[in-house]
Amino acid sequence: MSKLQAVLLASVVIGLSGCAPESETGGVADRADISAAVEDSVVANAAAVVDLAQPEELPPFGERIALFIEASAEDLDAARSTRSEEDYYTMADDLMWYRASAREFLENNGLQVRTLEGRQPLRFVVNGEARPFDYSHIPTLDVVILYDTNREPVAVAPIDIDEAVRSYFH
């Protein structure tokens, strides 16, 4: 995601988070309208930057990269089903914040960033051999995979990206 796309996404999030919880008549606004606007915005922005390649279409990664693996629609639906509506929207807001912050940090530190959706086995070249790695067991909705040439990749939550990048790449 370019800096411009990150800024636009953040602007949408900030703009939508400023939506008043009350209608013009002083009553409580319909949260469904607000939530639909938030979800439409997230889907529209994410669709432009997410690589929807299937695992078998991806060659093994052999160069330094940060892979941002975002939660799939099914993952988000599952998270929604286990939370109250208010908790879900808080979680979704936090998710967007940490996505944007992690991307900005990665790009500012000169890392190539590629975004994939959903957990899929990925292959990385480690000690000259393409090896599969599966990240389906990681409990966070989003995960960032840090990889440097011929090293085993590491998976981190976006909230932990600063420390993880410093310890893995330096």
C-alpha positions as CSV (number, residue, x, y, z in Angstrom):
1,M,0.0,0.0,0.0
2,S,1.4,3.4,-0.9
3,K,1.6,6.2,1.5
4,L,-1.2,7.9,-0.4
5,Q,-3.5,4.9,0.0
6,A,-2.6,4.6,3.7
7,V,-3.5,8.3,4.2
8,L,-6.7,7.9,2.3
9,L,-7.7,4.8,4.3
10,A,-6.8,6.6,7.6
11,S,-8.9,9.6,6.4
12,V,-11.9,7.4,5.7
13,V,-11.6,5.8,9.1
14,I,-11.2,9.1,10.9
15,G,-14.1,10.6,9.0
16,L,-16.4,7.7,9.7
17,S,-15.3,7.5,13.3
18,G,-16.5,11.1,13.7
19,C,-20.1,10.2,12.7
20,A,-22.4,11.4,15.4
21,P,-24.1,8.7,17.4
22,E,-27.3,10.7,17.4
23,S,-29.5,11.7,14.5
24,E,-30.4,15.3,13.6
25,T,-33.6,15.0,15.6
26,G,-31.6,14.1,18.7
27,G,-32.4,10.4,18.7
28,V,-30.0,7.6,18.5
29,A,-28.7,7.1,14.9
30,D,-29.1,3.7,13.3
31,R,-25.8,1.9,13.9
32,A,-26.5,-0.3,10.9
33,D,-26.2,2.7,8.6
34,I,-22.9,3.7,10.2
35,S,-21.6,0.1,10.2
36,A,-22.6,-0.4,6.6
37,A,-20.7,2.7,5.6
38,V,-17.6,1.6,7.6
39,E,-17.7,-1.9,6.0
40,D,-18.2,-0.5,2.5
41,S,-15.3,1.8,2.9
42,V,-13.0,-0.9,4.3
43,V,-14.0,-3.3,1.5
44,A,-13.6,-0.7,-1.2
45,N,-10.1,0.3,0.0
46,A,-8.9,-3.2,0.7
47,A,-10.0,-4.5,-2.7
48,A,-7.6,-2.1,-4.4
49,V,-4.5,-3.3,-2.6
50,V,-5.0,-7.0,-1.6
51,D,-3.4,-9.7,-3.7
52,L,-5.9,-12.4,-4.2
53,A,-3.5,-14.9,-5.7
54,Q,-4.0,-18.6,-4.8
55,P,-1.2,-20.4,-2.9
56,E,-0.3,-22.5,-5.9
57,E,0.0,-19.3,-8.0
58,L,2.6,-17.8,-5.7
59,P,6.2,-18.6,-6.3
60,P,8.3,-19.1,-3.2
61,F,9.4,-15.9,-1.6
62,G,13.2,-15.6,-1.8
63,E,13.8,-11.9,-1.2
64,R,13.4,-9.7,1.9
65,I,9.7,-8.8,2.3
66,A,7.0,-8.2,4.8
67,L,3.8,-10.0,3.9
68,F,0.7,-8.4,5.4
69,I,-1.9,-11.2,5.7
70,E,-5.3,-9.6,6.3
71,A,-8.3,-11.4,7.8
72,S,-10.7,-12.8,5.2
73,A,-14.4,-11.9,5.2
74,E,-15.1,-15.3,6.8
75,D,-12.6,-14.5,9.6
76,L,-14.3,-11.2,10.2
77,D,-17.8,-12.8,10.2
78,A,-16.6,-15.4,12.7
79,A,-15.2,-12.6,14.9
80,R,-18.5,-10.8,14.6
81,S,-20.5,-13.8,15.8
82,T,-18.6,-14.1,19.0
83,R,-18.9,-10.4,20.1
84,S,-21.5,-7.9,20.9
85,E,-22.2,-5.4,18.2
86,E,-20.4,-2.6,20.2
87,D,-17.4,-4.9,20.9
88,Y,-17.2,-5.9,17.2
89,Y,-17.1,-2.2,16.0
90,T,-14.5,-1.4,18.6
91,M,-12.4,-4.4,17.4
92,A,-12.9,-3.4,13.7
93,D,-11.8,0.2,14.5
94,D,-8.7,-1.2,16.3
95,L,-8.0,-3.6,13.4
96,M,-8.0,-0.7,10.9
97,W,-5.8,1.4,13.1
98,Y,-3.2,-1.3,13.6
99,R,-3.2,-2.2,9.9
100,A,-2.5,1.4,8.9
101,S,0.1,1.9,11.6
102,A,1.9,-1.4,10.7
103,R,1.9,-0.6,7.0
104,E,3.2,2.9,7.6
105,F,6.0,1.6,9.8
106,L,7.0,-1.1,7.3
107,E,7.1,1.3,4.4
108,N,8.9,4.0,6.4
109,N,11.6,1.4,7.2
110,G,12.1,0.6,3.5
111,L,10.6,-2.9,3.5
112,Q,8.8,-4.2,0.5
113,V,5.2,-4.9,1.6
114,R,2.8,-7.2,-0.1
115,T,-0.7,-7.8,1.1
116,L,-2.6,-11.1,0.9
117,E,-6.0,-12.0,2.2
118,G,-6.8,-15.0,4.3
119,R,-4.5,-17.7,5.8
120,Q,-2.8,-19.8,3.2
121,P,0.3,-21.9,3.2
122,L,3.2,-19.9,1.8
123,R,6.6,-21.0,0.6
124,F,9.9,-19.3,1.5
125,V,13.4,-20.1,0.4
126,V,15.4,-21.1,3.5
127,N,18.9,-22.3,3.1
128,G,18.5,-22.6,-0.6
129,E,15.3,-24.7,-0.4
130,A,11.7,-23.7,-0.9
131,R,9.8,-24.8,2.3
132,P,6.1,-24.5,3.1
133,F,5.0,-22.5,6.2
134,D,1.4,-22.6,7.5
135,Y,0.1,-19.7,9.6
136,S,-3.5,-20.9,10.0
137,H,-2.9,-21.6,13.7
138,I,-2.1,-17.9,14.6
139,P,-5.1,-16.5,16.6
140,T,-4.8,-12.8,15.5
141,L,-7.1,-11.7,12.7
142,D,-4.2,-10.0,10.8
143,V,-0.6,-11.2,10.8
144,V,2.6,-9.9,9.3
145,I,5.2,-12.3,8.0
146,L,8.7,-11.0,8.1
147,Y,11.2,-12.7,5.8
148,D,14.8,-12.1,5.0
149,T,16.7,-14.0,2.4
150,N,17.4,-17.6,3.4
151,R,16.1,-17.2,7.0
152,E,13.0,-18.7,8.5
153,P,10.2,-16.2,8.4
154,V,8.5,-15.0,11.6
155,A,4.9,-14.2,12.1
156,V,3.9,-11.2,14.2
157,A,0.7,-9.3,15.1
158,P,0.5,-5.8,13.6
159,I,0.5,-4.3,17.1
160,D,4.0,-5.8,17.7
161,I,5.5,-4.8,14.4
162,D,8.0,-2.2,15.6
163,E,9.9,-4.5,18.0
164,A,9.6,-7.5,15.7
165,V,11.2,-5.7,12.7
166,R,14.0,-4.4,14.9
167,S,14.8,-7.8,16.3
168,Y,14.4,-9.8,13.1
169,F,16.1,-7.6,10.6
170,H,18.9,-6.1,12.8
